[in-house]
Amino acid sequence: MGAVTLKDVAAASGVSVATASQALAGRGRMTDATRERVRRAADDLGYLANALARGLRTGRTQALGVHHERAAANLATSYFRDFLAGAIEAAHRHDHDLVVLSSDTHRPRTTAPHVDGVIVVDPIADDRRARELMELPVPVVAGEHVPSSMPPCAVVAADHATAVRAVLDAAAARGVRRPLLAAPDANSGWGEVLREVVGAWCAERGVEPVLVATRFGEQSIERHRELLTPVLAARPEVDMVLGASPFAVQGAMSVLRGLGRAPGRDVLVAACADEPGLLLEDPPVTAVELPAHALGVACVERLVAILDDERGPSAALGTVQTVPAPVHLRASTAGSPATAST
C-alpha cells in the first residue's frame, strides 16, 4: 500500500481536498466538528504532512509580504509600528512568516517577491512599487483605500465615513454650516474618501464644502500654514476646519489665531487622525482614532482567507472591509462658532 495522501484523508472525512488541507493547517472557515473529523481521519490513516514537501507541491511559501512606500522611515511612527504588530500577531497565528518588502520608490523591482500574497499599506498612486505589486498574479490586500487610478484589489480600511460623519454631526449641533477640509489629493485613496464624505454631508445641507488639497504624508506645519492662509483669509464664512492630519490641524490653528479667530470658539477644529500631541493643544483637538493594530490584524486575516478561498483571488477584487474608528470629542468642537458671513 502506498503512502497515505491528503486525498485519502479528504475521502475518509467526507470533505474536499481543499477543506482537508485547511483543517490540518488550522485555517479556513468550518465548524469545529468538521476540523476534528478531518484530524481524526488523518490520525486513523497515519497521514503525516510534510510542510516542505507540501510547499513544493502547492507552490505556497507560507509567507506574506508587507509594502509601505516609506517603510523604514515610518517605523518611527506609532501608526506603522502598531499596524505591523497586529499583522505579525495574525500571521503567526496562521503559521505564516511576515516579510517587509523593499520599498525603493526610485526604481522598479528586478524580481518578484517570494510570498503568497501582499499587503500594501497606505497605497499611493505614484508609488511605482505598490503598483507593480498590485499587478502581480498574487492576492493583494490594501491597508486603506486605493486611489481610483490604481489597479483594484481587496481593501481593509478604517471606517472613515462613519467617524467623520459623527464629527460633522456633532459640529452641526453647535451651529456649523460651512466646513473646510484639508486632505490629501487624488494621489491618496484616503483623501478621496474624505472628500466624498464631506461633500455628501454638505450636499445634504445644501452647502458647498471648502476644499484644500494637501500632499499625503506631509508633516510640515509650515507647509500647511502656507496652503491654508490665503484660503482662510478669503473665506470668513468657514466655521469649521477639518484636517486630515494633525499637522494640517496645527497649521490651521496657527493661521486662525493670526487672523484673530479663536480655534474651538470662533471656528471649530477637528482631525481625521489622532495623535497624543492633539491632547496638548489649546484647546484639545477632537479627532478620529485610526485603529492601526486592528487594521494590521484584519489585513492578514483577509489575505489568508483569500488564499484559502477555492474561488481564487479574483473573487475578492473591489471588496471593502472596514474596521471601526473611534471618535474622541474634545474642546475644539465644543464652542458655537461665530462667522463673519454666511
VEXMAR-663278 format. One record per residue (C-alpha): x, y negated, z negated. Coordinates in nm, 4 decimals. Layout:
// residues N
<r><px>X</px><py>Y</py><pz>Z</pz></r>
...
This chain:
// residues 342
<r><px>0.0000</px><py>0.0000</py><pz>0.0000</pz></r>
<r><px>0.1359</px><py>-0.3424</py><pz>0.0933</pz></r>
<r><px>0.1727</px><py>-0.6423</py><pz>-0.1313</pz></r>
<r><px>-0.1488</px><py>-0.7969</py><pz>-0.2594</pz></r>
<r><px>-0.2310</px><py>-1.1144</py><pz>-0.0689</pz></r>
<r><px>-0.4332</px><py>-1.4214</py><pz>-0.1525</pz></r>
<r><px>-0.6927</px><py>-1.2963</py><pz>0.0961</pz></r>
<r><px>-0.7306</px><py>-0.9807</py><pz>-0.1160</pz></r>
<r><px>-0.7872</px><py>-1.1909</py><pz>-0.4274</pz></r>
<r><px>-1.0443</px><py>-1.4053</py><pz>-0.2468</pz></r>
<r><px>-1.2339</px><py>-1.0985</py><pz>-0.1250</pz></r>
<r><px>-1.2333</px><py>-0.9375</py><pz>-0.4690</pz></r>
<r><px>-1.3685</px><py>-1.2515</py><pz>-0.6355</pz></r>
<r><px>-1.6207</px><py>-1.3371</py><pz>-0.3622</pz></r>
<r><px>-1.4791</px><py>-1.6791</py><pz>-0.2682</pz></r>
<r><px>-1.2960</px><py>-1.8304</py><pz>0.0259</pz></r>
<r><px>-0.9184</px><py>-1.8147</py><pz>0.0541</pz></r>
<r><px>-0.9002</px><py>-2.1920</py><pz>0.0021</pz></r>
<r><px>-1.1065</px><py>-2.1696</py><pz>-0.3162</pz></r>
<r><px>-0.8920</px><py>-1.8825</py><pz>-0.4439</pz></r>
<r><px>-0.5779</px><py>-2.0869</py><pz>-0.3791</pz></r>
<r><px>-0.7207</px><py>-2.3909</py><pz>-0.5599</pz></r>
<r><px>-0.8397</px><py>-2.1835</py><pz>-0.8547</pz></r>
<r><px>-0.4977</px><py>-2.0235</py><pz>-0.9069</pz></r>
<r><px>-0.3252</px><py>-2.3622</py><pz>-0.8737</pz></r>
<r><px>-0.5619</px><py>-2.5268</py><pz>-1.1220</pz></r>
<r><px>-0.7025</px><py>-2.7624</py><pz>-0.8593</pz></r>
<r><px>-1.0276</px><py>-2.8114</py><pz>-0.6728</pz></r>
<r><px>-1.3871</px><py>-2.8584</py><pz>-0.7812</pz></r>
<r><px>-1.5515</px><py>-2.5397</py><pz>-0.9057</pz></r>
<r><px>-1.7137</px><py>-2.4003</py><pz>-1.2168</pz></r>
<r><px>-1.5030</px><py>-2.2612</py><pz>-1.4970</pz></r>
<r><px>-1.6679</px><py>-1.9252</py><pz>-1.4344</pz></r>
<r><px>-1.5519</px><py>-1.9224</py><pz>-1.0708</pz></r>
<r><px>-1.1976</px><py>-2.0197</py><pz>-1.1666</pz></r>
<r><px>-1.1849</px><py>-1.7481</py><pz>-1.4321</pz></r>
<r><px>-1.3277</px><py>-1.4870</py><pz>-1.1907</pz></r>
<r><px>-1.0512</px><py>-1.5608</py><pz>-0.9407</pz></r>
<r><px>-0.7812</px><py>-1.5436</py><pz>-1.2050</pz></r>
<r><px>-0.9190</px><py>-1.2148</py><pz>-1.3391</pz></r>
<r><px>-0.9249</px><py>-1.0678</py><pz>-0.9866</pz></r>
<r><px>-0.5641</px><py>-1.1779</py><pz>-0.9342</pz></r>
<r><px>-0.4605</px><py>-1.0111</py><pz>-1.2617</pz></r>
<r><px>-0.6508</px><py>-0.6904</py><pz>-1.1841</pz></r>
<r><px>-0.4929</px><py>-0.6654</py><pz>-0.8383</pz></r>
<r><px>-0.1455</px><py>-0.7543</py><pz>-0.9605</pz></r>
<r><px>-0.1228</px><py>-1.0636</py><pz>-0.7393</pz></r>
<r><px>0.1888</px><py>-1.2749</py><pz>-0.8008</pz></r>
<r><px>0.2019</px><py>-1.6098</py><pz>-0.6229</pz></r>
<r><px>0.5500</px><py>-1.7261</py><pz>-0.5338</pz></r>
<r><px>0.5414</px><py>-2.1048</py><pz>-0.5329</pz></r>
<r><px>0.8360</px><py>-2.1442</py><pz>-0.2962</pz></r>
<r><px>0.7008</px><py>-1.8854</py><pz>-0.0543</pz></r>
<r><px>0.3579</px><py>-2.0485</py><pz>-0.0702</pz></r>
<r><px>0.5143</px><py>-2.3832</py><pz>0.0167</pz></r>
<r><px>0.6906</px><py>-2.2346</py><pz>0.3183</pz></r>
<r><px>0.3675</px><py>-2.0706</py><pz>0.4336</pz></r>
<r><px>0.1382</px><py>-2.3696</py><pz>0.3875</pz></r>
<r><px>0.3848</px><py>-2.6493</py><pz>0.4566</pz></r>
<r><px>0.2903</px><py>-2.8123</py><pz>0.1255</pz></r>
<r><px>0.5686</px><py>-2.9776</py><pz>-0.0731</pz></r>
<r><px>0.3663</px><py>-3.0378</py><pz>-0.3913</pz></r>
<r><px>0.4982</px><py>-3.3935</py><pz>-0.3782</pz></r>
<r><px>0.3108</px><py>-3.7222</py><pz>-0.3369</pz></r>
<r><px>0.4686</px><py>-4.0462</py><pz>-0.2170</pz></r>
<r><px>0.4063</px><py>-4.3955</py><pz>-0.3576</pz></r>
<r><px>0.4804</px><py>-4.7021</py><pz>-0.1475</pz></r>
<r><px>0.4841</px><py>-5.0654</py><pz>-0.2531</pz></r>
<r><px>0.6144</px><py>-5.3493</py><pz>-0.0403</pz></r>
<r><px>0.8491</px><py>-5.4591</py><pz>-0.3226</pz></r>
<r><px>0.8674</px><py>-5.1512</py><pz>-0.5424</pz></r>
<r><px>1.1956</px><py>-5.2252</py><pz>-0.7215</pz></r>
<r><px>1.1163</px><py>-5.5908</py><pz>-0.7890</pz></r>
<r><px>0.7644</px><py>-5.5121</py><pz>-0.9068</pz></r>
<r><px>0.8872</px><py>-5.2741</py><pz>-1.1751</pz></r>
<r><px>0.9314</px><py>-5.5983</py><pz>-1.3696</pz></r>
<r><px>0.5529</px><py>-5.6440</py><pz>-1.3710</pz></r>
<r><px>0.3295</px><py>-5.4682</py><pz>-1.6216</pz></r>
<r><px>0.0747</px><py>-5.4016</py><pz>-1.3441</pz></r>
<r><px>0.3047</px><py>-5.1846</py><pz>-1.1311</pz></r>
<r><px>0.4565</px><py>-5.0103</py><pz>-1.4340</pz></r>
<r><px>0.1095</px><py>-4.9234</py><pz>-1.5648</pz></r>
<r><px>-0.0014</px><py>-4.8084</py><pz>-1.2179</pz></r>
<r><px>0.2992</px><py>-4.5769</py><pz>-1.1885</pz></r>
<r><px>0.2464</px><py>-4.4421</py><pz>-1.5402</pz></r>
<r><px>-0.1114</px><py>-4.3473</py><pz>-1.4558</pz></r>
<r><px>-0.0082</px><py>-4.1956</py><pz>-1.1224</pz></r>
<r><px>0.2696</px><py>-3.9908</py><pz>-1.2828</pz></r>
<r><px>0.0381</px><py>-3.8570</py><pz>-1.5539</pz></r>
<r><px>-0.2220</px><py>-3.7479</py><pz>-1.2970</pz></r>
<r><px>0.0351</px><py>-3.5995</py><pz>-1.0587</pz></r>
<r><px>0.1926</px><py>-3.3939</py><pz>-1.3345</pz></r>
<r><px>-0.1472</px><py>-3.2598</py><pz>-1.4409</pz></r>
<r><px>-0.1776</px><py>-3.1205</py><pz>-1.0875</pz></r>
<r><px>0.1831</px><py>-2.9934</py><pz>-1.0904</pz></r>
<r><px>0.2887</px><py>-3.2418</py><pz>-0.8205</pz></r>
<r><px>0.6036</px><py>-3.4498</py><pz>-0.8049</pz></r>
<r><px>0.5642</px><py>-3.8246</py><pz>-0.7535</pz></r>
<r><px>0.8191</px><py>-3.9892</py><pz>-0.5235</pz></r>
<r><px>0.8710</px><py>-4.3653</py><pz>-0.4902</pz></r>
<r><px>0.9336</px><py>-4.4198</py><pz>-0.1187</pz></r>
<r><px>1.1871</px><py>-4.6545</py><pz>0.0358</pz></r>
<r><px>1.0326</px><py>-4.9993</py><pz>0.0847</pz></r>
<r><px>1.2801</px><py>-5.1854</py><pz>0.3044</pz></r>
<r><px>1.0388</px><py>-5.4144</py><pz>0.4887</pz></r>
<r><px>1.3014</px><py>-5.5367</py><pz>0.7362</pz></r>
<r><px>1.3399</px><py>-5.2152</py><pz>0.9342</pz></r>
<r><px>1.1287</px><py>-4.9110</py><pz>1.0259</pz></r>
<r><px>1.1700</px><py>-4.5713</py><pz>0.8669</pz></r>
<r><px>1.4030</px><py>-4.3339</py><pz>1.0511</pz></r>
<r><px>1.2404</px><py>-4.0170</py><pz>0.9107</pz></r>
<r><px>0.9002</px><py>-3.9152</py><pz>0.7833</pz></r>
<r><px>0.8862</px><py>-3.8725</py><pz>0.4037</pz></r>
<r><px>0.8761</px><py>-3.5125</py><pz>0.2764</pz></r>
<r><px>0.5466</px><py>-3.5467</py><pz>0.0915</pz></r>
<r><px>0.1959</px><py>-3.4056</py><pz>0.1280</pz></r>
<r><px>0.0282</px><py>-3.7446</py><pz>0.1092</pz></r>
<r><px>0.0962</px><py>-4.1109</py><pz>0.0347</pz></r>
<r><px>-0.0428</px><py>-4.3786</py><pz>-0.1962</pz></r>
<r><px>0.0075</px><py>-4.7308</py><pz>-0.0612</pz></r>
<r><px>-0.0175</px><py>-4.9804</py><pz>-0.3462</pz></r>
<r><px>-0.1490</px><py>-5.3286</py><pz>-0.2587</pz></r>
<r><px>-0.1388</px><py>-5.2824</py><pz>0.1217</pz></r>
<r><px>-0.0297</px><py>-5.5970</py><pz>0.3054</pz></r>
<r><px>-0.0895</px><py>-5.6389</py><pz>0.6795</pz></r>
<r><px>0.2647</px><py>-5.7474</py><pz>0.7667</pz></r>
<r><px>0.4285</px><py>-5.4648</py><pz>0.5672</pz></r>
<r><px>0.5769</px><py>-5.2638</py><pz>0.8544</pz></r>
<r><px>0.6483</px><py>-4.9554</py><pz>0.6477</pz></r>
<r><px>0.2990</px><py>-4.9444</py><pz>0.4984</pz></r>
<r><px>0.1548</px><py>-4.9479</py><pz>0.8494</pz></r>
<r><px>0.3926</px><py>-4.6696</py><pz>0.9590</pz></r>
<r><px>0.2877</px><py>-4.4547</py><pz>0.6642</pz></r>
<r><px>-0.0812</px><py>-4.5137</py><pz>0.7324</pz></r>
<r><px>-0.0315</px><py>-4.3950</py><pz>1.0897</pz></r>
<r><px>0.1358</px><py>-4.0652</py><pz>0.9886</pz></r>
<r><px>-0.0605</px><py>-3.7381</py><pz>1.0136</pz></r>
<r><px>-0.0796</px><py>-3.7055</py><pz>0.6331</pz></r>
<r><px>-0.3554</px><py>-3.8239</py><pz>0.3985</pz></r>
<r><px>-0.3172</px><py>-4.1801</py><pz>0.2695</pz></r>
<r><px>-0.4945</px><py>-4.3428</py><pz>-0.0228</pz></r>
<r><px>-0.4678</px><py>-4.7196</py><pz>-0.0596</pz></r>
<r><px>-0.4444</px><py>-4.8528</py><pz>-0.4124</pz></r>
<r><px>-0.6576</px><py>-5.1632</py><pz>-0.3438</pz></r>
<r><px>-0.8476</px><py>-5.2804</py><pz>-0.0397</pz></r>
<r><px>-0.6884</px><py>-5.2529</py><pz>0.3045</pz></r>
<r><px>-0.6679</px><py>-5.5632</py><pz>0.5274</pz></r>
<r><px>-0.9109</px><py>-5.5354</py><pz>0.8174</pz></r>
<r><px>-0.6216</px><py>-5.5405</py><pz>1.0660</pz></r>
<r><px>-0.4634</px><py>-5.2211</py><pz>0.9258</pz></r>
<r><px>-0.5498</px><py>-4.8554</py><pz>1.0031</pz></r>
<r><px>-0.8375</px><py>-4.7167</py><pz>0.7944</pz></r>
<r><px>-0.7778</px><py>-4.4804</py><pz>0.5052</pz></r>
<r><px>-0.9369</px><py>-4.3793</py><pz>0.1766</pz></r>
<r><px>-0.9390</px><py>-4.6659</py><pz>-0.0746</pz></r>
<r><px>-0.9370</px><py>-4.6743</py><pz>-0.4528</pz></r>
<r><px>-0.9788</px><py>-5.0280</py><pz>-0.5868</pz></r>
<r><px>-1.0832</px><py>-5.2268</py><pz>-0.8897</pz></r>
<r><px>-1.4497</px><py>-5.3254</py><pz>-0.8814</pz></r>
<r><px>-1.3759</px><py>-5.6878</py><pz>-0.7968</pz></r>
<r><px>-1.7262</px><py>-5.7563</py><pz>-0.6678</pz></r>
<r><px>-1.8982</px><py>-5.6780</py><pz>-0.9974</pz></r>
<r><px>-1.6330</px><py>-5.8507</py><pz>-1.2076</pz></r>
<r><px>-1.6098</px><py>-6.1717</py><pz>-1.0040</pz></r>
<r><px>-1.9877</px><py>-6.1990</py><pz>-0.9846</pz></r>
<r><px>-2.0040</px><py>-6.1680</py><pz>-1.3638</pz></r>
<r><px>-1.7575</px><py>-6.4576</py><pz>-1.3961</pz></r>
<r><px>-1.9512</px><py>-6.6699</py><pz>-1.1456</pz></r>
<r><px>-2.2875</px><py>-6.5921</py><pz>-1.3059</pz></r>
<r><px>-2.1534</px><py>-6.6929</py><pz>-1.6477</pz></r>
<r><px>-2.0248</px><py>-7.0171</py><pz>-1.4951</pz></r>
<r><px>-2.3590</px><py>-7.0813</py><pz>-1.3215</pz></r>
<r><px>-2.5274</px><py>-7.0613</py><pz>-1.6614</pz></r>
<r><px>-2.3073</px><py>-7.3561</py><pz>-1.7568</pz></r>
<r><px>-2.4177</px><py>-7.5541</py><pz>-1.4529</pz></r>
<r><px>-2.1511</px><py>-7.4639</py><pz>-1.1946</pz></r>
<r><px>-2.2618</px><py>-7.5045</py><pz>-0.8329</pz></r>
<r><px>-1.9521</px><py>-7.5650</py><pz>-0.6197</pz></r>
<r><px>-1.6613</px><py>-7.3270</py><pz>-0.6911</pz></r>
<r><px>-1.3200</px><py>-7.3419</py><pz>-0.5306</pz></r>
<r><px>-1.1475</px><py>-7.0104</py><pz>-0.4622</pz></r>
<r><px>-0.7682</px><py>-6.9991</py><pz>-0.4274</pz></r>
<r><px>-0.6988</px><py>-6.6484</py><pz>-0.2936</pz></r>
<r><px>-0.4589</px><py>-6.4641</py><pz>-0.0604</pz></r>
<r><px>-0.5176</px><py>-6.4998</py><pz>0.3128</pz></r>
<r><px>-0.6241</px><py>-6.2241</py><pz>0.5554</pz></r>
<r><px>-0.2846</px><py>-6.0570</py><pz>0.5091</pz></r>
<r><px>-0.4342</px><py>-5.9132</py><pz>0.1885</pz></r>
<r><px>-0.7401</px><py>-5.6892</py><pz>0.1683</pz></r>
<r><px>-0.7900</px><py>-5.8104</py><pz>-0.1910</pz></r>
<r><px>-0.8026</px><py>-6.1680</py><pz>-0.0654</pz></r>
<r><px>-1.0593</px><py>-6.0714</py><pz>0.1975</pz></r>
<r><px>-1.2807</px><py>-5.9090</py><pz>-0.0656</pz></r>
<r><px>-1.2604</px><py>-6.2100</py><pz>-0.2992</pz></r>
<r><px>-1.3657</px><py>-6.4448</py><pz>-0.0192</pz></r>
<r><px>-1.6560</px><py>-6.2161</py><pz>0.0732</pz></r>
<r><px>-1.7795</px><py>-6.2013</py><pz>-0.2868</pz></r>
<r><px>-1.7558</px><py>-6.5754</py><pz>-0.3494</pz></r>
<r><px>-1.9011</px><py>-6.6550</py><pz>-0.0054</pz></r>
<r><px>-2.2009</px><py>-6.4274</py><pz>-0.0650</pz></r>
<r><px>-2.2597</px><py>-6.5706</py><pz>-0.4132</pz></r>
<r><px>-2.2568</px><py>-6.9253</py><pz>-0.2786</pz></r>
<r><px>-2.4803</px><py>-6.8365</py><pz>0.0184</pz></r>
<r><px>-2.7425</px><py>-6.7045</py><pz>-0.2227</pz></r>
<r><px>-2.7487</px><py>-7.0516</py><pz>-0.3782</pz></r>
<r><px>-2.7406</px><py>-7.2449</py><pz>-0.0535</pz></r>
<r><px>-2.3940</px><py>-7.3959</py><pz>-0.1031</pz></r>
<r><px>-2.0574</px><py>-7.3652</py><pz>0.0691</pz></r>
<r><px>-1.7534</px><py>-7.2499</py><pz>-0.1290</pz></r>
<r><px>-1.4283</px><py>-7.4446</py><pz>-0.1096</pz></r>
<r><px>-1.1572</px><py>-7.2024</py><pz>0.0063</pz></r>
<r><px>-0.7804</px><py>-7.2383</py><pz>-0.0268</pz></r>
<r><px>-0.5617</px><py>-6.9682</py><pz>0.1312</pz></r>
<r><px>-0.2522</px><py>-6.8612</py><pz>-0.0611</pz></r>
<r><px>0.0161</px><py>-6.6001</py><pz>0.0049</pz></r>
<r><px>-0.0179</px><py>-6.2615</py><pz>-0.1660</pz></r>
<r><px>0.2475</px><py>-6.2212</py><pz>-0.4341</pz></r>
<r><px>0.3246</px><py>-6.5952</py><pz>-0.4539</pz></r>
<r><px>0.4465</px><py>-6.6539</py><pz>-0.8092</pz></r>
<r><px>0.5374</px><py>-7.0200</py><pz>-0.7850</pz></r>
<r><px>0.3123</px><py>-7.2500</py><pz>-0.9869</pz></r>
<r><px>0.4620</px><py>-7.5463</py><pz>-0.7989</pz></r>
<r><px>0.3665</px><py>-7.3972</py><pz>-0.4628</pz></r>
<r><px>0.0099</px><py>-7.3584</py><pz>-0.5828</pz></r>
<r><px>0.0151</px><py>-7.7184</py><pz>-0.7025</pz></r>
<r><px>0.1173</px><py>-7.8287</py><pz>-0.3534</pz></r>
<r><px>-0.1679</px><py>-7.6330</py><pz>-0.1958</pz></r>
<r><px>-0.4357</px><py>-7.7424</py><pz>-0.4417</pz></r>
<r><px>-0.3511</px><py>-8.1112</py><pz>-0.4984</pz></r>
<r><px>-0.4902</px><py>-8.2505</py><pz>-0.1704</pz></r>
<r><px>-0.7996</px><py>-8.0292</py><pz>-0.1852</pz></r>
<r><px>-0.8953</px><py>-8.1075</py><pz>-0.5434</pz></r>
<r><px>-0.8229</px><py>-8.4770</py><pz>-0.4913</pz></r>
<r><px>-1.0523</px><py>-8.4872</py><pz>-0.1870</pz></r>
<r><px>-1.3278</px><py>-8.2667</py><pz>-0.3299</pz></r>
<r><px>-1.4503</px><py>-8.4163</py><pz>-0.6601</pz></r>
<r><px>-1.7660</px><py>-8.2055</py><pz>-0.6344</pz></r>
<r><px>-1.5662</px><py>-7.8922</py><pz>-0.7218</pz></r>
<r><px>-1.6854</px><py>-7.7897</py><pz>-1.0671</pz></r>
<r><px>-1.5029</px><py>-7.4588</py><pz>-1.0970</pz></r>
<r><px>-1.1645</px><py>-7.3252</py><pz>-0.9860</pz></r>
<r><px>-1.1347</px><py>-6.9504</py><pz>-0.9426</pz></r>
<r><px>-0.7744</px><py>-6.8470</py><pz>-0.8844</pz></r>
<r><px>-0.6810</px><py>-6.5028</py><pz>-0.7603</pz></r>
<r><px>-0.3633</px><py>-6.5017</py><pz>-0.9686</pz></r>
<r><px>-0.2557</px><py>-6.6540</py><pz>-1.2995</pz></r>
<r><px>-0.0088</px><py>-6.8686</py><pz>-1.1018</pz></r>
<r><px>-0.2903</px><py>-7.0172</py><pz>-0.8943</pz></r>
<r><px>-0.4846</px><py>-7.0954</py><pz>-1.2106</pz></r>
<r><px>-0.1868</px><py>-7.2556</py><pz>-1.3846</pz></r>
<r><px>-0.1177</px><py>-7.4674</py><pz>-1.0773</pz></r>
<r><px>-0.4828</px><py>-7.5744</py><pz>-1.0614</pz></r>
<r><px>-0.4932</px><py>-7.6720</py><pz>-1.4284</pz></r>
<r><px>-0.1877</px><py>-7.8913</py><pz>-1.3820</pz></r>
<r><px>-0.3461</px><py>-8.0614</py><pz>-1.0795</pz></r>
<r><px>-0.6757</px><py>-8.1178</py><pz>-1.2609</pz></r>
<r><px>-0.5033</px><py>-8.2812</py><pz>-1.5562</pz></r>
<r><px>-0.3136</px><py>-8.5060</py><pz>-1.3166</pz></r>
<r><px>-0.6475</px><py>-8.6137</py><pz>-1.1688</pz></r>
<r><px>-0.7830</px><py>-8.6969</py><pz>-1.5145</pz></r>
<r><px>-1.0130</px><py>-8.3948</py><pz>-1.5299</pz></r>
<r><px>-1.0123</px><py>-8.1614</py><pz>-1.8297</pz></r>
<r><px>-0.9926</px><py>-7.7873</py><pz>-1.7480</pz></r>
<r><px>-1.2600</px><py>-7.5954</py><pz>-1.9322</pz></r>
<r><px>-1.4707</px><py>-7.9042</py><pz>-1.9877</pz></r>
<r><px>-1.4983</px><py>-8.1160</py><pz>-1.6719</pz></r>
<r><px>-1.4046</px><py>-7.8259</py><pz>-1.4429</pz></r>
<r><px>-1.4357</px><py>-7.4610</py><pz>-1.5410</pz></r>
<r><px>-1.1418</px><py>-7.2322</py><pz>-1.4637</pz></r>
<r><px>-1.1077</px><py>-6.8543</py><pz>-1.4273</pz></r>
<r><px>-0.8608</px><py>-6.5988</py><pz>-1.2884</pz></r>
<r><px>-0.9252</px><py>-6.2836</py><pz>-1.0848</pz></r>
<r><px>-0.6253</px><py>-6.1157</py><pz>-1.2510</pz></r>
<r><px>-0.5485</px><py>-6.1335</py><pz>-1.6217</pz></r>
<r><px>-0.2109</px><py>-6.1573</py><pz>-1.7911</pz></r>
<r><px>-0.1082</px><py>-6.2337</py><pz>-2.1519</pz></r>
<r><px>0.0027</px><py>-6.5901</py><pz>-2.0744</pz></r>
<r><px>-0.3546</px><py>-6.6905</py><pz>-1.9897</pz></r>
<r><px>-0.4484</px><py>-6.6432</py><pz>-2.3550</pz></r>
<r><px>-0.1879</px><py>-6.9033</py><pz>-2.4480</pz></r>
<r><px>-0.3196</px><py>-7.1702</py><pz>-2.2119</pz></r>
<r><px>-0.5182</px><py>-7.4651</py><pz>-2.3469</pz></r>
<r><px>-0.7963</px><py>-7.3668</py><pz>-2.3166</pz></r>
<r><px>-0.7513</px><py>-6.9863</py><pz>-2.2953</pz></r>
<r><px>-0.8500</px><py>-6.8763</py><pz>-1.9448</pz></r>
<r><px>-1.1381</px><py>-6.6462</py><pz>-1.8544</pz></r>
<r><px>-1.0002</px><py>-6.3587</py><pz>-1.6450</pz></r>
<r><px>-1.0682</px><py>-6.0221</py><pz>-1.4835</pz></r>
<r><px>-0.8553</px><py>-5.7403</py><pz>-1.6208</pz></r>
<r><px>-0.7128</px><py>-5.5279</py><pz>-1.3396</pz></r>
<r><px>-0.7171</px><py>-5.1620</py><pz>-1.4572</pz></r>
<r><px>-0.3716</px><py>-5.0658</py><pz>-1.3288</pz></r>
<r><px>-0.3296</px><py>-4.7419</py><pz>-1.5265</pz></r>
<r><px>-0.6778</px><py>-4.6187</py><pz>-1.4348</pz></r>
<r><px>-0.6143</px><py>-4.7086</py><pz>-1.0701</pz></r>
<r><px>-0.2927</px><py>-4.5049</py><pz>-1.0678</pz></r>
<r><px>-0.4777</px><py>-4.2045</py><pz>-1.2093</pz></r>
<r><px>-0.7699</px><py>-4.2446</py><pz>-0.9679</pz></r>
<r><px>-0.5430</px><py>-4.2773</py><pz>-0.6624</pz></r>
<r><px>-0.3657</px><py>-3.9487</py><pz>-0.7378</pz></r>
<r><px>-0.6931</px><py>-3.7703</py><pz>-0.8159</pz></r>
<r><px>-0.8400</px><py>-3.8949</py><pz>-0.4880</pz></r>
<r><px>-0.5335</px><py>-3.7905</py><pz>-0.2886</pz></r>
<r><px>-0.5225</px><py>-3.4417</py><pz>-0.4399</pz></r>
<r><px>-0.8956</px><py>-3.3996</py><pz>-0.3734</pz></r>
<r><px>-0.8405</px><py>-3.4959</py><pz>-0.0079</pz></r>
<r><px>-0.5548</px><py>-3.2488</py><pz>0.0236</pz></r>
<r><px>-0.7777</px><py>-2.9743</py><pz>-0.1166</pz></r>
<r><px>-1.0782</px><py>-3.0659</py><pz>0.0993</pz></r>
<r><px>-1.1421</px><py>-2.7963</py><pz>0.3607</pz></r>
<r><px>-1.2894</px><py>-3.0613</py><pz>0.5954</pz></r>
<r><px>-0.9464</px><py>-3.2203</py><pz>0.6391</pz></r>
<r><px>-0.8228</px><py>-3.5745</py><pz>0.5616</pz></r>
<r><px>-1.0318</px><py>-3.7415</py><pz>0.8336</pz></r>
<r><px>-1.3439</px><py>-3.6915</py><pz>0.6196</pz></r>
<r><px>-1.2112</px><py>-3.9480</py><pz>0.3707</pz></r>
<r><px>-1.1297</px><py>-4.2249</py><pz>0.6197</pz></r>
<r><px>-1.3009</px><py>-4.5501</py><pz>0.5271</pz></r>
<r><px>-1.4334</px><py>-4.4273</py><pz>0.1926</pz></r>
<r><px>-1.4050</px><py>-4.6602</py><pz>-0.1076</pz></r>
<r><px>-1.3981</px><py>-4.5567</py><pz>-0.4726</pz></r>
<r><px>-1.3995</px><py>-4.8272</py><pz>-0.7406</pz></r>
<r><px>-1.2711</px><py>-4.8426</py><pz>-1.0966</pz></r>
<r><px>-1.4407</px><py>-5.0779</py><pz>-1.3476</pz></r>
<r><px>-1.2596</px><py>-5.4082</py><pz>-1.4059</pz></r>
<r><px>-1.3383</px><py>-5.5613</py><pz>-1.7473</pz></r>
<r><px>-1.4153</px><py>-5.9342</py><pz>-1.7673</pz></r>
<r><px>-1.2795</px><py>-6.1436</py><pz>-2.0551</pz></r>
<r><px>-1.4857</px><py>-6.4627</py><pz>-2.1002</pz></r>
<r><px>-1.2829</px><py>-6.7308</py><pz>-2.2755</pz></r>
<r><px>-1.2952</px><py>-7.1025</py><pz>-2.3498</pz></r>
<r><px>-1.2031</px><py>-7.2129</py><pz>-1.9963</pz></r>
<r><px>-1.5572</px><py>-7.1289</py><pz>-1.8813</pz></r>
<r><px>-1.7389</px><py>-7.2366</py><pz>-2.1985</pz></r>
<r><px>-1.7941</px><py>-7.6026</py><pz>-2.1065</pz></r>
<r><px>-2.0586</px><py>-7.7795</py><pz>-1.8986</pz></r>
<r><px>-1.8767</px><py>-7.9370</py><pz>-1.6048</pz></r>
<r><px>-1.9458</px><py>-8.2940</py><pz>-1.5021</pz></r>
<r><px>-1.8794</px><py>-8.3527</py><pz>-1.1317</pz></r>
<r><px>-1.8309</px><py>-8.6840</py><pz>-0.9602</pz></r>
<r><px>-2.0801</px><py>-8.5977</py><pz>-0.6847</pz></r>
<r><px>-2.2935</px><py>-8.3084</py><pz>-0.5555</pz></r>
